[in-house]
Amino acid sequence: MSLAAFLLALGTTCRITRFITKDTLAAGFRTWVADHFGDDSRPTYLVNCGWCTSTWVAAAMAVYASLLHTTAWFHLPATALTLSYLAGVASRWLD
């Protein structure tokens, strides 16, 4: 895998992890997990912990990137998600 593909996989992992653990749009999912498994359950902890969630997102991303890193099926969504993550970071830093 090239350095560019690795960096896109990294950015994608960061964005998906942030979406699951912090984004308002995923709050309903986190609430559903807590309601279904309990507030003190491991699944609830998982969807609220960036370190924990990133392990699983990174594992899935590694498989996805290793299989498709030379195709548009990887590059287009990975680029969009990486740019989204970087825009969010820049916005927080610049504001």
N, CA, C and O atoms as a Tinker XYZ file with bonds, in Angstrom:
   380  protein
     1  N      0.853000   -1.172000    0.000000    73     2
     2  CA     0.000000    0.000000    0.000000    64     1     3
     3  C      0.900000    1.237000    0.000000    63     2     4     5
     4  O      1.924000    1.268000    0.682000    81     3
     5  N      0.514000    2.235000   -0.758000    73     3     6
     6  CA     1.299000    3.463000   -0.866000    64     5     7
     7  C      1.103000    4.343000    0.373000    63     6     8     9
     8  O      0.183000    4.134000    1.164000    81     7
     9  N      1.979000    5.318000    0.518000    73     7    10
    10  CA     1.855000    6.274000    1.617000    64     9    11
    11  C      0.553000    7.065000    1.481000    63    10    12    13
    12  O     -0.117000    7.328000    2.479000    81    11
    13  N      0.196000    7.438000    0.269000    73    11    14
    14  CA    -1.046000    8.178000    0.048000    64    13    15
    15  C     -2.257000    7.365000    0.497000    63    14    16    17
    16  O     -3.156000    7.898000    1.148000    81    15
    17  N     -2.287000    6.081000    0.153000    73    15    18
    18  CA    -3.401000    5.220000    0.565000    64    17    19
    19  C     -3.436000    5.075000    2.085000    63    18    20    21
    20  O     -4.508000    5.073000    2.691000    81    19
    21  N     -2.265000    4.955000    2.692000    73    19    22
    22  CA    -2.195000    4.862000    4.155000    64    21    23
    23  C     -2.761000    6.125000    4.803000    63    22    24    25
    24  O     -3.548000    6.046000    5.747000    81    23
    25  N     -2.358000    7.287000    4.292000    73    23    26
    26  CA    -2.832000    8.550000    4.861000    64    25    27
    27  C     -4.338000    8.732000    4.661000    63    26    28    29
    28  O     -5.020000    9.264000    5.537000    81    27
    29  N     -4.850000    8.297000    3.529000    73    27    30
    30  CA    -6.303000    8.345000    3.313000    64    29    31
    31  C     -7.024000    7.393000    4.263000    63    30    32    33
    32  O     -8.087000    7.728000    4.785000    81    31
    33  N     -6.460000    6.221000    4.490000    73    31    34
    34  CA    -7.057000    5.275000    5.437000    64    33    35
    35  C     -7.030000    5.854000    6.848000    63    34    36    37
    36  O     -7.980000    5.680000    7.611000    81    35
    37  N     -5.955000    6.533000    7.193000    73    35    38
    38  CA    -5.852000    7.177000    8.503000    64    37    39
    39  C     -6.918000    8.265000    8.660000    63    38    40    41
    40  O     -7.623000    8.310000    9.668000    81    39
    41  N     -7.028000    9.129000    7.668000    73    39    42
    42  CA    -8.029000   10.190000    7.731000    64    41    43
    43  C     -9.439000    9.648000    7.792000    63    42    44    45
    44  O    -10.283000   10.183000    8.512000    81    43
    45  N     -9.700000    8.600000    7.049000    73    43    46
    46  CA   -11.017000    7.963000    7.056000    64    45    47
    47  C    -11.314000    7.357000    8.423000    63    46    48    49
    48  O    -12.425000    7.487000    8.937000    81    47
    49  N    -10.327000    6.703000    9.004000    73    47    50
    50  CA   -10.486000    6.123000   10.337000    64    49    51
    51  C    -10.802000    7.213000   11.356000    63    50    52    53
    52  O    -11.686000    7.044000   12.196000    81    51
    53  N    -10.091000    8.315000   11.282000    73    51    54
    54  CA   -10.335000    9.434000   12.203000    64    53    55
    55  C    -11.751000    9.973000   12.048000    63    54    56    57
    56  O    -12.436000   10.216000   13.042000    81    55
    57  N    -12.192000   10.159000   10.810000    73    55    58
    58  CA   -13.520000   10.753000   10.582000    64    57    59
    59  C    -14.644000    9.822000   11.006000    63    58    60    61
    60  O    -15.597000   10.255000   11.653000    81    59
    61  N    -14.543000    8.550000   10.649000    73    59    62
    62  CA   -15.597000    7.601000   11.026000    64    61    63
    63  C    -15.648000    7.445000   12.544000    63    62    64    65
    64  O    -16.731000    7.386000   13.126000    81    63
    65  N    -14.490000    7.377000   13.180000    73    63    66
    66  CA   -14.439000    7.267000   14.639000    64    65    67
    67  C    -15.082000    8.474000   15.292000    63    66    68    69
    68  O    -15.874000    8.339000   16.225000    81    67
    69  N    -14.742000    9.645000   14.803000    73    67    70
    70  CA   -15.317000   10.884000   15.343000    64    69    71
    71  C    -16.836000   10.901000   15.148000    63    70    72    73
    72  O    -17.580000   11.296000   16.046000    81    71
    73  N    -17.284000   10.473000   13.972000    73    71    74
    74  CA   -18.721000   10.430000   13.699000    64    73    75
    75  C    -19.441000    9.527000   14.701000    63    74    76    77
    76  O    -20.453000    9.922000   15.279000    81    75
    77  N    -18.926000    8.333000   14.904000    73    75    78
    78  CA   -19.583000    7.374000   15.801000    64    77    79
    79  C    -19.582000    7.865000   17.243000    63    78    80    81
    80  O    -20.600000    7.768000   17.929000    81    79
    81  N    -18.458000    8.388000   17.708000    73    79    82
    82  CA   -18.317000    8.687000   19.136000    64    81    83
    83  C    -18.742000   10.086000   19.551000    63    82    84    85
    84  O    -19.051000   10.304000   20.722000    81    83
    85  N    -18.767000   11.045000   18.624000    73    83    86
    86  CA   -19.011000   12.431000   19.028000    64    85    87
    87  C    -20.083000   13.173000   18.236000    63    86    88    89
    88  O    -20.693000   14.101000   18.767000    81    87
    89  N    -20.326000   12.801000   17.012000    73    87    90
    90  CA   -21.190000   13.588000   16.130000    64    89    91
    91  C    -22.646000   13.543000   16.590000    63    90    92    93
    92  O    -23.149000   12.498000   17.003000    81    91
    93  N    -23.308000   14.690000   16.513000    73    91    94
    94  CA   -24.717000   14.796000   16.877000    64    93    95
    95  C    -25.586000   13.869000   16.039000    63    94    96    97
    96  O    -26.565000   13.312000   16.536000    81    95
    97  N    -25.229000   13.701000   14.763000    73    95    98
    98  CA   -26.021000   12.831000   13.891000    64    97    99
    99  C    -26.005000   11.373000   14.329000    63    98   100   101
   100  O    -26.923000   10.624000   13.996000    81    99
   101  N    -24.990000   10.959000   15.063000    73    99   102
   102  CA   -24.915000    9.577000   15.551000    64   101   103
   103  C    -25.378000    9.452000   16.998000    63   102   104   105
   104  O    -25.294000    8.371000   17.581000    81   103
   105  N    -25.866000   10.543000   17.582000    73   103   106
   106  CA   -26.315000   10.502000   18.975000    64   105   107
   107  C    -27.446000    9.494000   19.178000    63   106   108   109
   108  O    -27.499000    8.810000   20.200000    81   107
   109  N    -28.345000    9.408000   18.204000    73   107   110
   110  CA   -29.436000    8.441000   18.305000    64   109   111
   111  C    -28.918000    7.012000   18.351000    63   110   112   113
   112  O    -29.453000    6.179000   19.082000    81   111
   113  N    -27.882000    6.727000   17.576000    73   111   114
   114  CA   -27.278000    5.394000   17.598000    64   113   115
   115  C    -26.663000    5.108000   18.968000    63   114   116   117
   116  O    -26.854000    4.027000   19.524000    81   115
   117  N    -25.924000    6.079000   19.508000    73   115   118
   118  CA   -25.308000    5.882000   20.829000    64   117   119
   119  C    -26.377000    5.700000   21.902000    63   118   120   121
   120  O    -26.217000    4.886000   22.811000    81   119
   121  N    -27.463000    6.455000   21.796000    73   119   122
   122  CA   -28.571000    6.308000   22.750000    64   121   123
   123  C    -29.221000    4.942000   22.615000    63   122   124   125
   124  O    -29.545000    4.302000   23.616000    81   123
   125  N    -29.411000    4.497000   21.391000    73   123   126
   126  CA   -29.998000    3.170000   21.168000    64   125   127
   127  C    -29.128000    2.082000   21.797000    63   126   128   129
   128  O    -29.643000    1.166000   22.437000    81   127
   129  N    -27.824000    2.183000   21.615000    73   127   130
   130  CA   -26.908000    1.196000   22.203000    64   129   131
   131  C    -27.038000    1.217000   23.727000    63   130   132   133
   132  O    -27.121000    0.163000   24.357000    81   131
   133  N    -27.056000    2.411000   24.318000    73   131   134
   134  CA   -27.187000    2.514000   25.782000    64   133   135
   135  C    -28.525000    1.972000   26.262000    63   134   136   137
   136  O    -28.589000    1.292000   27.286000    81   135
   137  N    -29.594000    2.269000   25.532000    73   135   138
   138  CA   -30.927000    1.767000   25.913000    64   137   139
   139  C    -31.008000    0.256000   25.777000    63   138   140   141
   140  O    -31.633000   -0.418000   26.596000    81   139
   141  N    -30.375000   -0.269000   24.741000    73   139   142
   142  CA   -30.449000   -1.704000   24.465000    64   141   143
   143  C    -29.550000   -2.532000   25.386000    63   142   144   145
   144  O    -29.944000   -3.609000   25.832000    81   143
   145  N    -28.337000   -2.029000   25.672000    73   143   146
   146  CA   -27.357000   -2.806000   26.435000    64   145   147
   147  C    -27.127000   -2.294000   27.855000    63   146   148   149
   148  O    -26.514000   -2.988000   28.666000    81   147
   149  N    -27.602000   -1.108000   28.162000    73   147   150
   150  CA   -27.391000   -0.516000   29.485000    64   149   151
   151  C    -26.284000    0.528000   29.459000    63   150   152   153
   152  O    -25.328000    0.434000   28.689000    81   151
   153  N    -26.443000    1.525000   30.325000    73   151   154
   154  CA   -25.490000    2.635000   30.354000    64   153   155
   155  C    -24.068000    2.219000   30.713000    63   154   156   157
   156  O    -23.109000    2.833000   30.245000    81   155
   157  N    -23.922000    1.196000   31.528000    73   155   158
   158  CA   -22.594000    0.773000   31.972000    64   157   159
   159  C    -22.061000   -0.440000   31.218000    63   158   160   161
   160  O    -21.116000   -1.090000   31.666000    81   159
   161  N    -22.666000   -0.742000   30.079000    73   159   162
   162  CA   -22.252000   -1.930000   29.318000    64   161   163
   163  C    -21.016000   -1.659000   28.468000    63   162   164   165
   164  O    -20.673000   -0.508000   28.196000    81   163
   165  N    -20.369000   -2.711000   28.062000    73   163   166
   166  CA   -19.207000   -2.594000   27.177000    64   165   167
   167  C    -19.571000   -2.038000   25.802000    63   166   168   169
   168  O    -18.832000   -1.202000   25.282000    81   167
   169  N    -20.680000   -2.466000   25.193000    73   167   170
   170  CA   -21.049000   -1.854000   23.906000    64   169   171
   171  C    -21.268000   -0.341000   24.007000    63   170   172   173
   172  O    -20.884000    0.403000   23.104000    81   171
   173  N    -21.885000    0.113000   25.102000    73   171   174
   174  CA   -22.091000    1.545000   25.284000    64   173   175
   175  C    -20.761000    2.258000   25.448000    63   174   176   177
   176  O    -20.546000    3.325000   24.873000    81   175
   177  N    -19.877000    1.673000   26.226000    73   175   178
   178  CA   -18.535000    2.248000   26.383000    64   177   179
   179  C    -17.826000    2.307000   25.034000    63   178   180   181
   180  O    -17.177000    3.303000   24.713000    81   179
   181  N    -17.949000    1.254000   24.255000    73   179   182
   182  CA   -17.293000    1.184000   22.950000    64   181   183
   183  C    -17.709000    2.330000   22.038000    63   182   184   185
   184  O    -16.851000    2.961000   21.420000    81   183
   185  N    -19.000000    2.614000   21.939000    73   183   186
   186  CA   -19.461000    3.645000   21.001000    64   185   187
   187  C    -19.257000    5.063000   21.526000    63   186   188   189
   188  O    -19.523000    6.033000   20.816000    81   187
   189  N    -18.789000    5.187000   22.760000    73   187   190
   190  CA   -18.489000    6.496000   23.327000    64   189   191
   191  C    -17.000000    6.738000   23.527000    63   190   192   193
   192  O    -16.601000    7.840000   23.903000    81   191
   193  N    -16.184000    5.740000   23.287000    73   191   194
   194  CA   -14.736000    5.826000   23.507000    64   193   195
   195  C    -14.012000    5.887000   22.160000    63   194   196   197
   196  O    -14.037000    4.924000   21.392000    81   195
   197  N    -13.373000    7.016000   21.879000    73   195   198
   198  CA   -12.650000    7.168000   20.618000    64   197   199
   199  C    -11.522000    6.170000   20.446000    63   198   200   201
   200  O    -11.309000    5.648000   19.352000    81   199
   201  N    -10.799000    5.902000   21.525000    73   199   202
   202  CA    -9.697000    4.932000   21.440000    64   201   203
   203  C    -10.230000    3.539000   21.103000    63   202   204   205
   204  O     -9.662000    2.825000   20.277000    81   203
   205  N    -11.319000    3.172000   21.752000    73   203   206
   206  CA   -11.886000    1.829000   21.553000    64   205   207
   207  C    -12.480000    1.683000   20.149000    63   206   208   209
   208  O    -12.202000    0.714000   19.442000    81   207
   209  N    -13.288000    2.644000   19.767000    73   207   210
   210  CA   -13.940000    2.596000   18.466000    64   209   211
   211  C    -12.915000    2.621000   17.341000    63   210   212   213
   212  O    -13.069000    1.915000   16.345000    81   211
   213  N    -11.867000    3.431000   17.495000    73   211   214
   214  CA   -10.870000    3.544000   16.422000    64   213   215
   215  C    -10.165000    2.223000   16.143000    63   214   216   217
   216  O     -9.741000    1.980000   15.013000    81   215
   217  N    -10.033000    1.372000   17.145000    73   215   218
   218  CA    -9.404000    0.056000   16.927000    64   217   219
   219  C    -10.195000   -0.745000   15.911000    63   218   220   221
   220  O     -9.626000   -1.335000   14.992000    81   219
   221  N    -11.515000   -0.762000   16.080000    73   219   222
   222  CA   -12.368000   -1.544000   15.189000    64   221   223
   223  C    -12.542000   -0.884000   13.835000    63   222   224   225
   224  O    -12.576000   -1.562000   12.809000    81   223
   225  N    -12.650000    0.428000   13.828000    73   223   226
   226  CA   -12.750000    1.147000   12.556000    64   225   227
   227  C    -11.454000    0.975000   11.769000    63   226   228   229
   228  O    -11.486000    0.757000   10.558000    81   227
   229  N    -10.314000    1.071000   12.453000    73   227   230
   230  CA    -9.020000    0.910000   11.783000    64   229   231
   231  C     -8.853000   -0.503000   11.226000    63   230   232   233
   232  O     -8.308000   -0.674000   10.136000    81   231
   233  N     -9.311000   -1.506000   11.956000    73   231   234
   234  CA    -9.215000   -2.882000   11.462000    64   233   235
   235  C    -10.032000   -3.047000   10.178000    63   234   236   237
   236  O     -9.557000   -3.630000    9.203000    81   235
   237  N    -11.254000   -2.534000   10.188000    73   235   238
   238  CA   -12.097000   -2.607000    8.987000    64   237   239
   239  C    -11.478000   -1.800000    7.852000    63   238   240   241
   240  O    -11.487000   -2.236000    6.701000    81   239
   241  N    -10.944000   -0.636000    8.168000    73   239   242
   242  CA   -10.328000    0.221000    7.155000    64   241   243
   243  C     -9.079000   -0.436000    6.566000    63   242   244   245
   244  O     -8.821000   -0.311000    5.369000    81   243
   245  N     -8.317000   -1.124000    7.385000    73   243   246
   246  CA    -7.118000   -1.808000    6.898000    64   245   247
   247  C     -7.481000   -2.883000    5.878000    63   246   248   249
   248  O     -6.817000   -3.021000    4.850000    81   247
   249  N     -8.525000   -3.636000    6.163000    73   247   250
   250  CA    -8.976000   -4.659000    5.215000    64   249   251
   251  C     -9.471000   -4.007000    3.935000    63   250   252   253
   252  O     -9.084000   -4.408000    2.838000    81   251
   253  N    -10.328000   -2.998000    4.076000    73   251   254
   254  CA   -10.891000   -2.285000    2.930000    64   253   255
   255  C     -9.781000   -1.675000    2.075000    63   254   256   257
   256  O     -9.794000   -1.810000    0.852000    81   255
   257  N     -8.831000   -1.010000    2.710000    73   255   258
   258  CA    -7.743000   -0.354000    1.984000    64   257   259
   259  C     -6.827000   -1.373000    1.319000    63   258   260   261
   260  O     -6.377000   -1.164000    0.192000    81   259
   261  N     -6.551000   -2.461000    2.003000    73   259   262
   262  CA    -5.650000   -3.458000    1.415000    64   261   263
   263  C     -6.265000   -4.118000    0.186000    63   262   264   265
   264  O     -5.544000   -4.518000   -0.728000    81   263
   265  N     -7.576000   -4.234000    0.157000    73   263   266
   266  CA    -8.242000   -4.854000   -0.983000    64   265   267
   267  C     -8.489000   -3.887000   -2.135000    63   266   268   269
   268  O     -8.436000   -4.282000   -3.300000    81   267
   269  N     -8.758000   -2.626000   -1.815000    73   267   270
   270  CA    -9.215000   -1.692000   -2.846000    64   269   271
   271  C     -8.359000   -0.439000   -2.992000    63   270   272   273
   272  O     -8.792000    0.511000   -3.644000    81   271
   273  N     -7.172000   -0.401000   -2.416000    73   271   274
   274  CA    -6.384000    0.831000   -2.372000    64   273   275
   275  C     -6.005000    1.402000   -3.737000    63   274   276   277
   276  O     -5.617000    2.567000   -3.823000    81   275
   277  N     -6.105000    0.633000   -4.776000    73   275   278
   278  CA    -5.761000    1.137000   -6.110000    64   277   279
   279  C     -6.991000    1.510000   -6.936000    63   278   280   281
   280  O     -6.864000    1.840000   -8.115000    81   279
   281  N     -8.167000    1.462000   -6.337000    73   279   282
   282  CA    -9.399000    1.705000   -7.097000    64   281   283
   283  C    -10.102000    2.978000   -6.637000    63   282   284   285
   284  O     -9.842000    3.493000   -5.549000    81   283
   285  N    -10.986000    3.467000   -7.478000    73   283   286
   286  CA   -11.809000    4.623000   -7.120000    64   285   287
   287  C    -12.757000    4.292000   -5.971000    63   286   288   289
   288  O    -13.177000    5.191000   -5.242000    81   287
   289  N    -13.100000    3.015000   -5.800000    73   287   290
   290  CA   -13.972000    2.604000   -4.696000    64   289   291
   291  C    -13.321000    2.893000   -3.352000    63   290   292   293
   292  O    -14.017000    3.048000   -2.349000    81   291
   293  N    -12.018000    2.966000   -3.319000    73   291   294
   294  CA   -11.302000    3.367000   -2.110000    64   293   295
   295  C    -11.039000    4.869000   -2.114000    63   294   296   297
   296  O    -11.359000    5.558000   -1.145000    81   295
   297  N    -10.462000    5.375000   -3.191000    73   295   298
   298  CA    -9.975000    6.753000   -3.222000    64   297   299
   299  C    -11.069000    7.806000   -3.065000    63   298   300   301
   300  O    -10.869000    8.779000   -2.337000    81   299
   301  N    -12.189000    7.650000   -3.708000    73   299   302
   302  CA   -13.232000    8.675000   -3.633000    64   301   303
   303  C    -13.822000    8.827000   -2.226000    63   302   304   305
   304  O    -13.819000    9.937000   -1.695000    81   303
   305  N    -14.326000    7.758000   -1.605000    73   303   306
   306  CA   -14.869000    7.951000   -0.254000    64   305   307
   307  C    -13.784000    8.279000    0.768000    63   306   308   309
   308  O    -14.016000    9.070000    1.682000    81   307
   309  N    -12.604000    7.681000    0.623000    73   307   310
   310  CA   -11.529000    7.953000    1.579000    64   309   311
   311  C    -11.065000    9.398000    1.490000    63   310   312   313
   312  O    -10.785000   10.023000    2.513000    81   311
   313  N    -10.983000    9.932000    0.287000    73   311   314
   314  CA   -10.602000   11.333000    0.119000    64   313   315
   315  C    -11.659000   12.249000    0.723000    63   314   316   317
   316  O    -11.321000   13.197000    1.432000    81   315
   317  N    -12.924000   11.983000    0.452000    73   315   318
   318  CA   -14.009000   12.820000    0.988000    64   317   319
   319  C    -14.012000   12.793000    2.519000    63   318   320   321
   320  O    -14.137000   13.839000    3.155000    81   319
   321  N    -13.876000   11.613000    3.105000    73   319   322
   322  CA   -13.894000   11.507000    4.566000    64   321   323
   323  C    -12.660000   12.145000    5.191000    63   322   324   325
   324  O    -12.755000   12.775000    6.244000    81   323
   325  N    -11.509000   11.989000    4.556000    73   323   326
   326  CA   -10.281000   12.605000    5.063000    64   325   327
   327  C    -10.376000   14.123000    4.987000    63   326   328   329
   328  O    -10.009000   14.814000    5.937000    81   327
   329  N    -10.862000   14.643000    3.875000    73   327   330
   330  CA   -11.029000   16.088000    3.756000    64   329   331
   331  C    -12.040000   16.615000    4.773000    63   330   332   333
   332  O    -11.851000   17.695000    5.333000    81   331
   333  N    -13.096000   15.870000    5.011000    73   331   334
   334  CA   -14.079000   16.254000    6.012000    64   333   335
   335  C    -13.436000   16.332000    7.391000    63   334   336   337
   336  O    -13.663000   17.287000    8.134000    81   335
   337  N    -12.646000   15.344000    7.726000    73   335   338
   338  CA   -11.967000   15.341000    9.024000    64   337   339
   339  C    -11.012000   16.522000    9.139000    63   338   340   341
   340  O    -11.003000   17.222000   10.151000    81   339
   341  N    -10.209000   16.743000    8.098000    73   339   342
   342  CA    -9.250000   17.842000    8.129000    64   341   343
   343  C     -9.943000   19.198000    8.197000    63   342   344   345
   344  O     -9.447000   20.111000    8.857000    81   343
   345  N    -11.068000   19.340000    7.531000    73   343   346
   346  CA   -11.834000   20.590000    7.609000    64   345   347
   347  C    -12.339000   20.820000    9.026000    63   346   348   349
   348  O    -12.317000   21.947000    9.521000    81   347
   349  N    -12.791000   19.765000    9.674000    73   347   350
   350  CA   -13.240000   19.890000   11.061000    64   349   351
   351  C    -12.120000   20.280000   11.997000    63   350   352   353
   352  O    -12.299000   21.136000   12.864000    81   351
   353  N    -10.970000   19.661000   11.832000    73   351   354
   354  CA    -9.799000   19.998000   12.644000    64   353   355
   355  C     -9.384000   21.442000   12.388000    63   354   356   357
   356  O     -9.125000   22.190000   13.330000    81   355
   357  N     -9.319000   21.833000   11.132000    73   355   358
   358  CA    -8.928000   23.199000   10.781000    64   357   359
   359  C     -9.923000   24.210000   11.346000    63   358   360   361
   360  O     -9.527000   25.271000   11.828000    81   359
   361  N    -11.194000   23.888000   11.287000    73   359   362
   362  CA   -12.221000   24.789000   11.788000    64   361   363
   363  C    -12.053000   25.022000   13.281000    63   362   364   365
   364  O    -12.153000   26.155000   13.751000    81   363
   365  N    -11.801000   23.963000   14.017000    73   363   366
   366  CA   -11.605000   24.101000   15.463000    64   365   367
   367  C    -10.337000   24.890000   15.764000    63   366   368   369
   368  O    -10.312000   25.695000   16.695000    81   367
   369  N     -9.296000   24.666000   14.989000    73   367   370
   370  CA    -8.026000   25.319000   15.218000    64   369   371
   371  C     -8.080000   26.796000   14.839000    63   370   372   373
   372  O     -7.489000   27.635000   15.519000    81   371
   373  N     -8.781000   27.112000   13.766000    73   371   374
   374  CA    -8.825000   28.479000   13.256000    64   373   375
   375  C     -9.863000   29.353000   13.957000    63   374   376   377
   376  O     -9.728000   30.577000   13.981000    81   375
   377  N    -10.891000   28.737000   14.526000    73   375   378
   378  CA   -11.967000   29.528000   15.160000    64   377   379
   379  C    -11.624000   29.972000   16.546000    63   378   380
   380  O    -12.427000   30.640000   17.197000    81   379
